[in-house]
C-alpha cells in the first residue's frame, strides 16, 4: 500500500513538472514573439495607451541595466541621461553584467532569456526530487511560474537570484558553508537578500557563530565602499531617491512604493525561500499548517494586493 502511494506521488510530481515545463516553454515562446512584434512599433505610438505601455515595459529592466553600464564603473551610481534612472544594485553587479553589456543589446537580451530558461528548468528538475509533498511542489511551480512570466517580460534579474539561492542552500545541505556563503554573497547584489543567513538561523541550519561564513565574504566584497565612501553614499542616495514618488495622490504614492518593494517577478526567488522554510519544518502537522499560512500570505501580498489594489490605484 505504501509503495503504491509513493508511486502515485512520484507520478504526480512528474506530471506537475511536465505541465510546468510546457507552461515555461509557452511563456518563453509567446514573449519572444511579442518582443519581435513590439520591435516594429517601438518608434511610434499605436494609439492605444495599454498597448503602448506594454511596448515600453517589454525588457524594461534589462534595457535599464544595459544603459546604466554606459556610465562606466567609476560613475556607475550617477544618473543616466538615457533612462533618467540610477543604479541601486551593489557595485559588483557591474562586473556580473559586463559580459552582456559587451555584446549588442539585440544579442545579449536573447542570451539572457536562454540562461533564464535553462536555470528555471534546472531548478524545477532539482526541486521535484527534493520537495516531498505534491501540494508544496504544485505551489512552488505556481509561484515560480508567475515570477517567470513577470521576470521575462521585464527581463529582470530575479531568475539569477533564484539560482544563486538554491545553490547556496544545496551547498549548505552538503555542509559546505564556505561555498554557501560565497553564492549567498553573489545574490546580495540585490541588498534585500541579506536576510538569507538569518533565515538559515531561524530554521536551525546554521548557528549564530556560523554567520561568519556569510558575513565575511559580504564584508570583503564590500571593501571598496569603505575605501571610497563617496561611492557608498551615492548608492545609499540612489536607494532613497528610487523610493520617491511624485504624484499628488498620497494613496497612489503609497502603492507605488509597495510596487517597488513587492513585484510579481520577485516570486521567482521568493518561491525558493518558501521552499527552504517548508523543507525544514520537521513536524508534519505543523508543516501543513505553517506552509498553508505561508502560501496564503504570499498569494495575498504578491497577487491580490499587487494586481488588484495597485492596478486600481494606477487607473482611477
N, C-alpha and C positions, 0 to 999 in steps of 0.2 A: 504493500500500500504506500509506504513511504517512498519507495523507488518510483512509483507512478506519479506521485506528487512532484518529486524532483524533476522528472522528465517533462511534466506539464509546465512547470515553472521555466525550465530551460527553453522549451518550445515557445513559450510566451515571450521570453526575453529576446529570442531570435526574431520573432515576428515583430516585436516593437522596434528592434534595431533595423529591420528591413524597411518598415514604414518610415522610420526616421531618415534612413538613407535616401529613400525615394523623395521625401519632402525636401531634404537638403539639396539634392540634385535639381529638383524643380525650382526651388528658390534661386539657386545659383544661375540656372539657365534663364529664367524669366528676368532677373535683374541685369544680367549681361545683355540680353536683347533690349531691355529698356534703356540701358546706357547708350547703346548704339543708336536707338531711335531718338533719345534726348539730345544726342550729339548734333543731330541735324537742326534742332530748334534752339540750341543754346545761345545763338547770337541775337535772336529776336524774341518777340512775345507771341504766344499762341492766342491771346485774348481771353484766356481762362486763368483766373487767379490761382485756382487749385493746381492746375497742370504746370503753370509757371513755377509755383512753389516746389512741386515735385522735381522739376528740372533743376532748379537752383540747389536743392539739397542733395541731389544724387552725387555721391562721392565727396560731399562737402568736407568731412573731416580729413580725408586723405589729401585733398587739394590744399586745405589749410596747412597741414603738416608739411606738405611739399613746398608751399610758398614761403613758410616761415624759415625753411632751410636757406633761402636766398640771403637771409641776414648774415649768414656766417656764424661760426661758433662764438666769437667774442661779442657779437651784437645779437645773440640768439633771443634774448629777452626784450629786445626793442620792438616797438610796434611795426608791423609790416604794412607798407602803404598799399600793397596789392589787395590785402584782405581786411585791413583795419583790425587785425587780431594780434594778440600777444601770446607768446609761448607760456604754458603753465606746467609742462612736464619737467621732471628733473633733468639736468643738463645731459646726462649720458644717453638720453633718448636720441639726441642729435647723432650720436655715433651708431646707435642701433638702426636708425632710419636712413643713414647716409647711403648705403648701397642702393636703396630705392631712388633716392634723390639723384644719384649719379646716372640714372637711366632716364630717358624721356618719360614724361608723365603718362603718355598713352601706352607705354610698355609696362612700366612699374606697377600701374594700377591693376593689371591683369595678373602679374606675378603675385601681388598681394592677395588677390582673390584666390589664386591657386593654393597658396600657403594656408589661407584660412580654411579652404575646403579640405585639404589634406589633414590639417590639425584637428578639425572638427570630427572627421571620420575616425582618425586615430584615437581620439578621446572616447568616442562612442564605443569603439571596439574594446578599449581598455575597461571602461566602466560597466559594460554589460556583463562582464565576468567578475566584477567586484561587488556591485550593488546586489544585495540578497533578495529583496522583495520586488515583485512585479510593479507594485504601486510606486515605489520610490524611483525605479528605473523609468517608468512612464512619466512621472512628474519631472525628472531630470531632462528627458528628451523634450518635453513640452516647454520648459523654461529655456533650455538651451536653444531650441528651435526658434522661439520668439526672438531671443537675443541674436541668433544668427541672421535672421532676416533684417533686423534693425542695424546690426553691425555691418552687414554687407551693403545695405542701402546707403548708409552714410559713409561706409568704408572707414570704420573706426579701428581702434587698437585692442578691443576687448577680447578678441579671439586669442591674441598673443598672451594676454594676462591669464586667460583660462588655461592655456597650455603650460605656462610657467608655474602656475599654482599647482596644477596636477603633478608636474614633475617634482616640485618641491615636496609635496606631500608623499609621493611614492618613494622618494629618497629618504624621507623621514621614517617611513614604514620599514625601510631596509636598515634603519639605524645609522644612516649616513648623514649626520647633522650638518657637516661642513658643506656638502653639495646642496642639501636642502636650504641652507642659509644663503648660498650663492644664487640659486634660482629665485628664491624669495626676493632677494635684493634687486635682481633684474626686473622683477614685476613691479617694484615700487617706483618706476618712472611715473606711475600714477600714484601720488603720495598717499591716497586713502588706503592703499593696500598695506600700510604699515601696521595695521591691526592684526594681520595674519598670525604672527608669533603668539600674540595674546589669546587668539582663538585656539592655537595648539596647546597653550597652558590650560585654557578652560576645559578642553576635552581630555586633559591629562596625557597628552602625547609627549610633552616635554615639561621639565621643571623650570622654576624661575632661574636657576643657575645656568640653564641651557640657553637662555636668551642671548648669551654672548655669541653663539653661533650665527645668530640672525642680526644682532645689532652691530657687531664688529665689521662685517663686510659692508653694511649700510653706512657706517661711520667712515670707513676707508674710502668708499666710492664718493662720499660727500665732502672729502677733504678740500677739494677746490673751493667750496663755498666758504671754508674757514680761511683759506689763503686769500681769496678775493671776496671780501664781504659785500662789496657793491653788487657783485653778480648775484649773490644770495638775496640781497634786499630787492633787487629788480624782480626776481622770481616771486617773492612774497607780495610785492606790489601788484604783480600781474594776477595773483590769486585773488586779491581784494577787488581789483577793477573788473575781473571777469565775472564776479558775482553781482556787480552793479546792474541795475535796471533803470530805464529812462522813461517809462510811461507815467502818466498822471493818475493811474488807477492802482491803488495800494494792493487790492486783491490780485490783480494781474501781475504786479511786481513779485508778489509772494509766490505765485505759481511758476513764474519764470525762474526764480531761484530754485524752487523744487525741481523744475525741469532740468536744470544744470546738474543737480546732485543725483537725481533718480531718472535715468534714461533707460528705455527698454533694451538698448544694446548692451547695457551692463549686466543683463540677465545671463550673459554668457559666463562671466566669472562668478556671478552670484550663485549660479547653479552648482558650480564646483564647491563653493564654500558651504552651501546647504548640504551637499553630499558628504563632505568631510565631517560636518557636525553630526549628521544622522548615523553615519557608519560607526561612530564612536560612542553611541548610546547602547550600553550593554543590556539593560533590562528591556525585554521585548515589549511589554505593555507600555512602559514609559516611552519607548522609542516610537510606538504607534501614535501615542497622544502628542508627543513633542513634535514629531515630523509633520503631523496633520496641522498643528498650530503654526509651524514654520512656513509650510507651503501656503496656508491660508493667508498669513501675514504678507508673504512675498507677493501673492496674487493681488491682494488688496492694495498694497503700496505701489507695485510696479505696473499693474494693469488697470485697476479701477481708477485710482487717483490720476495716473498719468494720462490715460487715454480719454477718460470721460471728463473729469473736472478741468484739466488743463485745456483740452480742446474747446470746452465750453467757454472758458475764460478768454481764450485767444480770439474767438469769433463772435463774442457778444458785442 
